[in-house]
Structure formats: C-alpha cells, structure tokens
C-alpha cells in the first residue's frame, strides 16, 4: 500500500515535468543552430494565399536565366517560371504572383516571417537549412556545382594557381563556406574578398580587384554574360561542390509544402509523358490511366493537395513542362546556352525523376 501511495504521489509530478518539456519544445523560438527557428504559424498559409488571390514569391531578380528583371520590368528565368507554375496550379492564372527581390542575407527571414509564401531563389538544399533554419524544400529544379571564374590572360589554370590570390565571394551563401573548405583541404592560401551584395561582388571582379570570383557554375555563366567583356573570362574546369537548387517554404504547413512539391513534380512528369503546352489538347481523350490521372480527367489526386484535380493540366497549359522551361531560359537558343547535363530526365542519364501520380 505504501508503494501504491508513493506511485500516486509521484505521478502528477511526472506528468507536470513531461508537460513542461513538451511546452518547452513548442515555444523555443531562439533561432539558434539546432533549435526550432523563430517562425510564424504557417498552418493556414494556403488559406491566406487563397484569400488574397495571389502568390508572393521571393526571388533574386539579378541572375539571368534564373530570375531576372528586364528593362521592361518583367521577370524571367527558371525560378520565376516555378513561381508562375505554382500560381497556375492555384488560380489557373500564371500571372497571379507578386515577385519580391531578396538578397542572400534576407531571403530566409522573409520566408520565416511570412513576408513571402515561397522562396524560389537559386537556393542550395542543405541539412542545416532543412533543420535549424526551418525550411521545407521542394524537389530540386537545377543540379549545379560551384566553380571559379578568372580572366583568360591571368595564366590561372587550376585552383593551385590561385595561391595567395584574391577571390571575390558573396557572403551568407554556401559558396563562401565551400571555398574555405576546399582551399583548406588543398592547403592553398588565398585572400577572400567578401561582399553581401551579388552586384558588388561581380562589379569588384570586373574592376580587376580580384583575381577570381566563385559562385555556382550556372551563376558564373549567367552573370558572366553581362560583364563588360564576357569573352575575356573563363570558368575553371574544377567543380568544388554539389549544389542542388530547390524552392522552399517555411516549416509548419504540411499541406502547403506538399502542394509546392507536387507542382515541381508535375513539370518533370509532363516531360516524361511527352505532354507540352503545345500538344496538351491532344491528350484530353487519352485512355492511358497514367495520363488520365495526371491531367485530372480520372481520379481525385488534386483534392488531396487542396487543389483542383486538373492542377497539373493548368500548369502545363500556362507554363509548359520542365524541358520547355529549361529551353526557354537556359537552352541552346538563349544567350546562356547551358547544356542540360545532370538536369536531364533519369531516362536520359540525368537526375530528374518524379514519383508516380497515383
């Protein structure tokens, strides 16, 4: 009986301690590494977007081929088209999106505080960003790698030739850490010249104040194309990191994260199925069950995401499939002319792959 009484006396205290521990985990908003990040409640993000009838998308606005504002004020690029694809899925209108330019330092805060609904800004998917920073990544839209650009007349042919040289790099990015890690691993001393703003970083290199500049290879091609004399520069062959670039939403709203995720998969799946913005009408009467489910003429897959069942058809009709987006922004008919490489479908030796729509 004494044992029973002791157990009954201790039980409330144990429950109280457990409750405190649970509440502590829910209210930790310190934002320090390894802790739950400070972020707003995002469980109703999808409802908020629907109520305003517009998507707010965070982009760079300064990287041709990915997100760039032309002289006419219009946005273009792969990251921009991903935003337009989401808007098409939500509203059947690819123009129902407001773009907000964010630099590398402010992009995560803008997402965490709810200033933007989704970040589509050539952002690398990393473990820490997926955990302590509080991001929820959608599928990769561009597989990239970091490299270094130098002037052709510099006689710099490899990383080893950069010993004691000045290298321009943008801070607040994975680029800065990758450069530090790789040069340290190789025992190569160098002089980092660091800036927060990407324009200042490239301008400093263009002025000759750095011997080289490092960024994702695609960014070097993109930004290099608008340097005063693009032909005077060359990108070294060595790739010093893997950079999977993907859109992201803030953690806390599984339904919204799933919607963005499957919008990206729709772009890839449409290319797998051979469905484009030009021929989509020809598939309307298809008897192929995979195509019928994908286009929403059979089943109710869209409802599970809080979307219409024809959400994928909306996307392809308005924006096109992944190949169309890539070719429009980076393909052989563009100034950048980037080979697809790893960004081919899995069936063509690339890394792009969509789970089944069923």
Secondary structure by P-SEA (a helix, b strand, c coil): caaaaaaaaaaaaaaaaaaaaaaaaacccccccccccccccccaaaaaaaaacbbbbbbcccccccbbbccccccccaaaaaaaaaaaaaccccccbbbbbbccccaaaaaaaccccccccccccccccccccccccccccbbbbbbbbbbcccccccccccccbbbbbbcccaaaaaaaaaaaaacbbbbbbccccaaaaaaaaaacccccccccaaaaaaaaaaccccccbbbbcccccccbbbbbbbcccaaaaaaaaaaaaaaaaaaaacccccccccccccccaaaaaaaccccccccccccccaaaaaaaaccccaaaaaaacccccccccccccccccccccccccccccc
